[in-house]
Amino acid sequence: MKTNFSVVPRLLKKDPILAKRLSKAFLAQRKAMAIDRVFHPSTTDELGLIYFRLTPLCNLRCVMCGQRGDKGVLKGSFAANEAEKIVPLEDYKRLVDQIKDKRPVVYLWGGEPFMYPDLFPLIDYMMEAGLVVSVNTNGTYLEKFAKEIVERKWHALFVSLDGFEETNDRIRGAGSYKRVVAGFEAINREKERQGSHYPYMGVVTTVNNLNYKDLYSLAEATRPFKLAWHIYNLGTYTNDAIVDEQRAFMKRELDTDITCLQGYATGYNDDIDGKELYDILSRIHDMDIDHPIITVPALAPDKIDVYYSKLDEPVRTHCIVPWCQANIDYNGDVHFCADYNDYPLGNIREKPFFEIFNGERAQKFRLALKRSKNGLFPGCVRCYQNMLCGKRVNGF
C-alpha cells in the first residue's frame, strides 16, 4: 500500500515547482527524525508543516469526530463560546510574516474552515508570502465558492467523504454527499472555464465500522471527480484505559490535565473484520483509476486486526511531529499535537512564534516525548499525526 509520498512523482509531471516544495516538507520530516530528534532533542530548526485550526465551529456532526461527534469535546454552547476567541486576521498576518522564510506547507482546518470569517483574505496573504496552502473541508461550501477558489489558485483541497451516498449521510448528515459532489463538479467546471489546474483536490475517508464494507463503492463513485489523491485514514481511536493512562502520564510528566483524548473513545473501531477490510483496500489499490490511492497507515495484511482491536499496541513509534511541525489553535495557542491540544506551548498573540516553538515548554515536551517508551505518550498510539510521521514498527 502506498504512502503520502506517492503523490509527489505524479505531481512532478504536472507541477514541478509545487512538487519540489512538497518534497522539501517531506525532507524536513526525515531530517527531523534522523538529526534534530537525536542530536539536539530539545530544539529544532525545521518547520516543514504548520496546521491552523481556524474555528471550533462546524455545520456537520460526523458521528466519529473527536470534536463534534458522539463523544466530541466541542459541542453546543461550549463551541459557540469558544468561537468568540478566534484569532483575528491581523494576528494571523503577523504570524505569516514570522514563518514565511521557512516556507512551511500550511494546512487549514477546523471545525469547518469556511466558517472562519476571513478565510479568503487569510489565504490570499499566505499565498502572497510564498506559502503552499491546503484546506481541509467537509466540502459543503465548495459549490458556493468555486469561482473564487479557482480564481485565487488555492493549491489543494482535502475533502472529507466517508462512503457512497447512504453510508456517507448516515455518518456525516443527510444531504452531505450530494453537496460534496456538487462542489467537486462546480470546482471542475471553473477549472475548465478558467484554464487552471488549481486547486488539486483529494478525498480523505475515515475508516470505521459503519463504512468499511462500502469503501469500494465509494472508490468507484470518485471516478468522475478528477481527484489528485484519495486517502483512506484508518482512523484515530482509543479506549477508556488508554485515556486514564494518558491522564496520569500528562499530570505526572507535564503537570497538565487532558480533555481531548476521550473524544476518540468512540467504539467505531469495534468489530471491523481486518481481513475483509484488507481485501477491500487491496481491490481499491488495484483499480485502474487516474489518482493515487493512499492508506494511512499502510499495514501488512495480518496487522489490520491489531490496529482496531489492540489499541495499545504501536504500529508506528518515535513521533517526530514536535521537531518539524506545529499547530495553531483557533484561540492562538500553539501546540505540537493537532487533535490533543491539552498542552499549550504559548500564544501567538502574546509572543513571537519561534520564541514559543523553541521555548521552555516546547523543550520540556520534546524531552518528555523522547524519553517515553517507544518515543510515544500513552495516548499517541493511534494518533493520525503519528501514523503519518512515526517510525514503522517491524512487521507492520
Steps between C-alpha positions, in 0.01 A plus 500: 500500500621847412605781733440874470827547313351310203321822404828678424616303189167561326504862603850540356359446152218749542648764729876469565521815712225390738644146514838642595348703783311198633817291478674758718236445770545121481878541523463725805307219661773246420774736627307557821494126567862432408672811638301747707327246724828312556768768533320803645176353629361799686503746206474494122566714193241321285144611424373296207128515579278727706133436577244772567180391674315815406169449676325263740177538301371248247173459309515116517494252789704201377440222749864394555643854516699574813375858489132496405414128494331268746770552762649819362628770730396807294122498492205726568539819699859410589603517134305822452677659795837377376431655158509843664873442558602451136817671385435810285651536156763757598651268760521220245670736254762581760560127551534442125766770486693318774493152337511574127877469463474135612252433217289244690203332337184643658200282585178684593228309681241532774216436582412607150753760374242668273332617821803714583383849394828611334598175330547651154713801597707275729578257219573791266757627747656159551536439128642848441761408762601199290343226712339182366146501637266203538149503644328210675124537459180300523431623146157646561609856414694420181214555257427845646862617481631306197562806284701683767702191595611435144565868427730519804681179397485333837753219494307208648168391648469197728129411496342262752275229357435177688298278270256483212189712550296309760803397704660844491178674604450259787841606632517866400139614471213490251576658163873540566606259223310686226635833621860372477443358151345830390807675639741281303297558184498877553876515564572290191274719283682809621842343444403421142345843444799683648762266346655417838619179666461657846387395748611139509222309672504181702261301714577394858295206629504404868452124534257381768261214566216686327672541164780249446287258296395787272847635414523338157167654398635840603821444303298420188284808554806729508599427137343819355624726782841566334689441822872536566492242784270298724619439856349221710565597862467188716377725778598650835370277780560445869328349803434591861805314633735690268330829589558431870865412436550815294332712766734370771806532275431860398435604858817331623739602222362834377271610785202539271144367485355348184160558341535397135601134479175361637322642194658217297381216726202456269484124443482550124805273471312203651417192291690605187603181319867567423528237226188626325620860525841409360337319208285806429797738517706268278225503237493880520880525464480272195237713326577656165438853617664832420610603852722349772334295773669554838438314824604661831659306651595240240499167686583137433187287429508314831543815709176687423317302770770614745444863401132487593487246783825561692502877533795503738734320258712744295518471123706821471746624764737791568272787406695784341221758477649734769824524302347606165138614544277728701129556548334838553166468677200726434580705813867551408645228721792309350509121540697217351202262488216591267226295664627512860540865589533444874854639532524853358853620433407867487271734307582682174314808622742532791839382368678461165452152356860380510539606863212262570613224262834462677397643836518337841167315476578376150836368614344328799242331276761378248723355772205327670397346168851386414543335841168319478470132409511464120525879473126528559268614776235239597230686307703529178468140386227564237559872447462597134807722503706213636361272228633751246832581664598218734750221448348183358510206741661186357236261372238766454 
